[in-house]
Amino acid sequence: MKPFLSLQKLAGLLLLGLSLAGQPLWAAGKLPVVASFSVLGDLVSQVGGSKVAVMTLVGPDQDAHIFQPAPKDAQAVGQAKVVFLNGLGFDGWMPRLLQASGSKAKLITVSNGITAQTMQEDGKQATDPHAWQDPVRVQQYVRNIAKGLSDNDPANAAYYNKNAASYLMALDQLQKWVSAEVGAIPASKRRVITSHDAFGYLAKRFGIRFLSPQGMNTEAEAAPKDVANLINQIKQEKIRAVFVENISNPKLLQQLSTEGGVSVSDRLFSDALSKTNGPAGTYLNMYRHNIAVLVAGMKKN
Ligand SMILES: [Zn+2]
């Protein structure tokens, strides 16, 4: 289900990482930290503020499910003091990368303490890793980030806790706004089609039904039978809210919309932010963007 690093590749990364190890990657005077993917990179930046320098391994519009670490990633992890990962099987390559780089960094799993949901994957129940799609669970992420930074940089603990407290309030406001927006849509219209099944936590929290043919991993191909079933469902239930994601191949959804007779509504951001100048450059902007286009799409159902 996840790509693994081969031993040869790890050894190669280690050698390249060591040969580059003399070059400092980080601004002096800040706590050097690494986050596995862009959504988490933003959350760490919000809490760390001006006291940390955050490097993100899987960048904007990139897919952590199929990520292959490069020598520069081993180098970054090797020089970091704290490394943050999502956990729940999303970025399972991180502990091996840490080991390969000889890093002494503290590894913080930000999903620790949340209740995980399950999802269908290849006909079996699997842990759903996309917990950042629920702003309430992200509050636990933020508490774990604040603790991780404070434990490793006690001199700035009060600063991290203050940033975390104001971000927790922003997440409260976000949740209230989403509840009001989605609440204005009749329950019978709250149905959406996406390419990969990344919105289970959002669906449960706010009462939206997501249908997706691709399953959890973006690398898996949708079976023709599933695609045919979904097209029938689109026609029968008259679903017009059909979305592509920033990290996935839009071909499948284009096929669905051609054969199902609906047009693709807009782009959702699931596993990665947009570039800074895009519509989803931060977690809060990503969430607001997704809800705005989801609500507009569901109104057409
Ligand atoms: Zn995903």
Residues whose N, C-alpha, C, O or C-beta is under 5 A from the ligand:
A	BS01	ZN	A198 M216 D271
